[in-house]
Amino acid sequence: MRNDTAPIGAAARAELAVLAPAMRRRSADVAQLILQQIQSSIPAYARPLEGTFGNAILHGVQQGVLEFLDRLLDPAAAGNGTAALFRQLGRYEVSEGRSIDVLQSAYRIGGRVGWQALSDFGLRSKLPVETMCELAAALFAYIDELSALSHEGYVAAQARAAGALERRRKRLLELLLSEQPVPPGVLVDQAAAAAWTLPEEVTVVVLERDGDTEPPGYPELADDVLVDLESDAPCLVVPAPGGVVSELAAALTGWWCVVGPVVRLADARDSLRWARQLAGLIDDGVVERAPVVSCADHLLTLWLLSDPTLAERFVHSAMAPLDGFNARQRERLAETLSAWLETRGGAPEVAGQLKVHPQTVRYRIHQLEECYGDRLRDADERFALAVALRARRLRRTRPE
């Protein structure tokens, strides 16, 4: 343990050596005064001092007073056990869920009460002013040292607690996104251990690095967001409703974000699956890339391309009546049919969309009517053809 207590001169030390027995007899009373003042001034410490925490506070004050007196007479006196005790007090503040400022306030009160007792004793003992000044400097240096020791313990405990909490939250995220169903009781227990309130609905956000650049540090996200940035498939689980998704672009610099649909908590895996599917469509060029892309804006595309083999059969069935035409003709007829079904307008409207002459459109529509017959007059068939042609258009944006 370091000794930061300001040393006092040889003359002052000689004077105090004579008074040491009397000072020690007063030490228990001074410790009691300090405790009383701390408990009356700080609500967090107003409860009865019992159990592990109470014993630590009580022992800490008593040992602090005695060690200070020892150091006045022997500057080399520095107990390692005392150092461990004051570090432990800092660790207790973490476990009690308090800021270190509460304990630092207790130290300030202890220093003030201790100096009052020391100055009263000095006046009664007629100690010189120079000696009293040296005592004051030594006392407040000692209080600073104890405060620093507790701060060390506090910071170390915070780091351990944060690491443990992060591991529990990572485990909770893995359970929520697991392929295997997780019993509700297990989720409740894991959420409690991770200090995470189970929401009714969530959305899963899939992340991809923006190029080869390393994202600048850990993002500042809301406390209720479960984060996994270290795995091969980084993602977030975000309680819904929430404002986090709209802030992702700013918070996640260096990442592309694909936001899955909002689902029940038990269906979080589905939100992940759809977000990954949309990420694949972005990689293929089907959907335009942006810093944040939401599945909610591309549900039809996801649905049409959710089963590529089935979509291929669906498109083949819709295009079969055009098999008698060459590839270029088939393309023009399919384009015209799609525009006509989508606009349900006349030849001029379709021509305007395709940028061709209306007479050309009339001719193509006549060809389509010959090929499809009654299918173009049936509402269900027209809907199926429109959907198939949309799927065909989306599929054709994929790279070969």
N, C-alpha and C positions, 0 to 999 in steps of 0.2 A: 504494500500500500504506500502510495506517495505521501509525503508530508509537506503540505503547502501552508501549514500554520506559520504565521510570521514569527520568527525567533525573537525572544526577548533578551535584553542584556544580562550580563553576569550579575550586576548589582540588583536588578529587579528579581532575578531568579533566586538570589540569596535571601531577599526579603520574603519571597513567597514560600521558600523552603521552611521558614519558621512558622508560617501561617497554614501550611499544607494540611496538618491534622484537622484544624478547625474548618477549612474549606471542604474537606472530604465529609466531615460530619453534616455539612449543609447540603451535600450533593443530592441526597434523596429528596429533600424538600424542594430543591430547585427543579429537579426532574418532574416532581408532581405539579409544581406551578406551571411548568411548560405544557404538560399534558392538559391541564385544566383549561389553559388559555387557548390551546389548539382546538380542543373539543367545543369550547363555547364560541369560537370565531369561525370555524369551518364546518358547515352542516354535514359534509361527507364523513367526518370523523366524530360526529356527535353520538353515534351509537355506542353501546357498551363495548369496551375493549376486551373481547374474548375471542377464542378460536385462534387459528394460525395468524391471521392478519393482526388481530388485536394484540397478541403476544409480541409480534414483531415490532409494532409501533412502541409498545411499552418498553421492551428490551432496548430498542434503538435509542430512545430518549435517555434512558438510564446509562447505557454504555457510552453514548455521546458525551454526556456530562463528565463521566469518570475519565474517559480518554483525554478530553481536553485538559483536565487537571494534570494528568500524567505528562502530557506534552509540555506544559508550562515548566515543569521541573526537569524534564529530559526530552529535548527536541527529537531524539532518535526513537522515542516511543511511538510506534505506529503498528497497531494490531491488524494482522491480515484478516482475522475473524470479524473485526469491526467493519472493515472494508466490504467483506462479503455480505454482511448484514445490511449495509446501506444500499448496496446494489440490489439486494433482494427486495428492499422496500420499493425501489423503482419497478421491479418486475411485478410486485403485487398490484401496483396502480394499473398496469395493463390488464391483469386478470380481473380487476374490479371494474374495468371499463371507464376509467377516469383519465383525464388529461394530466400530464406531469405537472401542470401549473398548480394543481391542488396541493401536491406534496411540496412544491417549491414555496408555496404560501406558508405551509407548516414550518419550513426551515426558517423563513423570515420571522415568524412569530417566535420560534425557539430562540433565535439570535437576540431578538429584542428583550424577551423575558430574561434570558441568561445574562445579558449585559446589565439589566436593571438589578438583578441579584448580585452580580459581581461588583457593580459600582457601589451598591449599598454596603457590601462587605468591605470594600476598599476604603470607604469614608470612615466606617467605624474603626477600621484598623489603622487609619491615618497613613495610608500609602501615599507616596509622592505623586504629584500630577504626572510626571514623566512615566512612572510605572503604570498608572492607570491608562495612559495613552497607549503604551505598549500592549497592555492587556486587551484593550479594545481592538487594536489591529490584529492581535493573535486570534481573538474570538471570531471576528467576522471573516478572517481568512479560513478558519476552520469550518465555519458554516458553508462557505463557498465550496470547500473541498467535499464535504458530505453531500451537498446538492449535486455536484458534478458526478460523484459516485452513483447516486440514485438515477441520474439522467443516463449514465452508461447502461445501468441495468434495464431501465425503461426502453431505451432504443433497441437493445439486444432482444428483449422480450417481444417488442413490437415486430421486429424482423422475423422472429420464429413464428409468432402468431400469424403474420401475414402469409408466410410460406405454407404453414399448415392449412390456413383457410383457402389459399389458392389451390392446393392439392385437393382439398375436399370439393371445391367448386368444379375443378376439372373432372373429378370422378362423377359428380352429379350430372354434368353435361354429357359425359359418356353414357350414363344410364338412360338419360332422357332420349338420346339418339340411338340407343341400342336396337339391334334387329330383334332381339328377344324381349317379350313383354316383361316389365318390371312390376312386381306386386306393389300396390299403392302404399302399404305400410313401409316398405323399404325406401320408397321415394320420400315419404314424410320424414323418416329418420335421417336420411342423407341430407335433405334440405335443411333440417334443423341443425345438423352438424356444420353445414356450410353457411349458416346464417342467411338463408335465402327463402323468402316467402313464396310458396307455391302459387303461381297465378292460374287462372282458369284457362287462359289462352296465351300462346307464344307465337313468335315468328323466328325462323332460323335464317341467319345471314351467312352465305358462303363467301369466302374471301379468296382473292387471287392477287399475287404480287403484281404491282404495276411495273412491268418490265423487269430488268435485272437489278434495279436499284433497291437497296435495303431500306425498308420503312424506317422513318426517323423516330426510334424509341417506342415505348409502350403507349398505346392510345389512351386518352382520358375519356373513358366511357362512364355511364351511370353505374352506381354500385349494384344495381339489380340485374346487370347484364353478365351472363356467364360467358367466359372468354377462353378460346383455345387458339393460340397463334403459333404454337410450337409444333403441332403435328403436321403430317404430310397433307392433310385436308383441313386447313384452318377454318374456323367458323365461330359464330356467336349464337347464343340463345337469348332472345329479347322478350321480356314479358309484354303482353299486349292488353289493352292499348297502351301506347307509350310514345314519347316524343323522340326517342333515340334514333329511329330509322331516318328521320328527316335530317338529322345532324351527322350522319355517318360520313358523308363526303369530307366534311371539315375535320372530324375526329380521326378518320382513318386515312390520313395522307400516306401515299405509297401503296394503297390497296385498291383493287376493284371490288365492289360489293354487289352481290346478287341477293336480293331480299325475297325469301320464300313467303308463301301465303300465310295468313294468320290462321292457326288451327287450335283445336283443343290441346291441352298439355299432353294428354296421352297420345296424340297424333303428331308429336314434334318430328318424328322420323319422316312423315309425309312431307312436311314443309322443307326438310333437308333434301329429300329426293327431288322435289320439283325445282328447288333452287339450283341443285347440281345439274338437272336437266337443262334449265335455262342457261346456265353457265356454259354447257356444251354447245348450245345453239349460238351463243355469242362467239365462242371460239371458232365455230364453223362459218360465221358470217351471216347466219340467218337473221339474227337480231343484232341491231347496232350496239356497239359497246359504249358505255358511259360510266362515269365514276360510281354511280349507283343505279342499278336496274332492278325493277320490282316485278315479280311474277304477276302481281295484280294487273299489270298493264299488258300482259302477254298470255293470258289464260287460254285464249282461242288457239294461239300458236302451239302452246304446250299440249293442248288436247289433240290437235290435228296430227302432231308429230310424236305423240307419246308411244306409239307402237309403229315403228318404221315399216315393218313387214306388212301389217294390216293396212297401213296408209297406202303402200304401194299397190296392193290388191284393189283397194277402193278406187284409186286413181285409174288403174288399168281398166276396171269395169266401166268407169265413166267415159274413158277415151276410146273404148272398143268400137263404137259406131263410126269412128273416123279412121279406121284401119285402112280403108281403101284409098286414102290420100297419101301423098308423099310427105316427108317430114316438114317441109316448109309450109305446105298447105294445112297440115294438121295444126301447126303452131298458130297460124293466122285464124283458123276456125275456132280453136280453143280460146284464143284471146278475145275474139268477137263474142263467143258464147258467154264467157265470164263477164264481159262488160255489159252484155244485154241482161243477164240474170241479176247482176248487181244493181243496175240502174233502173230496170224495168221500163225504160223509156223507148221512144221511137228511134228510127234510123238516124235522125239528125243528132239526138243526144249521144247515141253510141258513137257516131262518126266523130263528134267533137272530142270525145274521150280518147278515141284511137287515132285521131288526127288523119282520117281518111275521108273520102267522098261518101256522102250518104248513100249514093247508088251502090257503092261497093259493099256497104253494110247490108243493104237490102238483098243483094245477091248472096252474100254469105249466110244471112239468116234463112234464106230460101234453101240453101244447101243443108243447113243444120236441121231444118224442119223435115227434110227428106230423110236425113240420117236418124234422127231421134224420134220422129213421129209423135205419138201421143204422150211420150215422156215429157215433152215441153209444155203440155197442157195440164199436167198433174202437179199439184203444189208440193207434194212430198218428193217427187222426182226432181223438180226444179231445185228444191232445197239441197237434195243430195248432190246434184250436179255442181251447184255453187260451192258447196263445202269441198267436194273433191277437187275442183279446179283451184280453190284457195290452197289446199294442201299440196297440189302439184306445183303451184307457183313457189310456195315456201321450200319444198324439197329441191327445186331446181336452183335455189340460191346456195345450196351446199356445194363445197368443192368436190370435184370428181376424184 
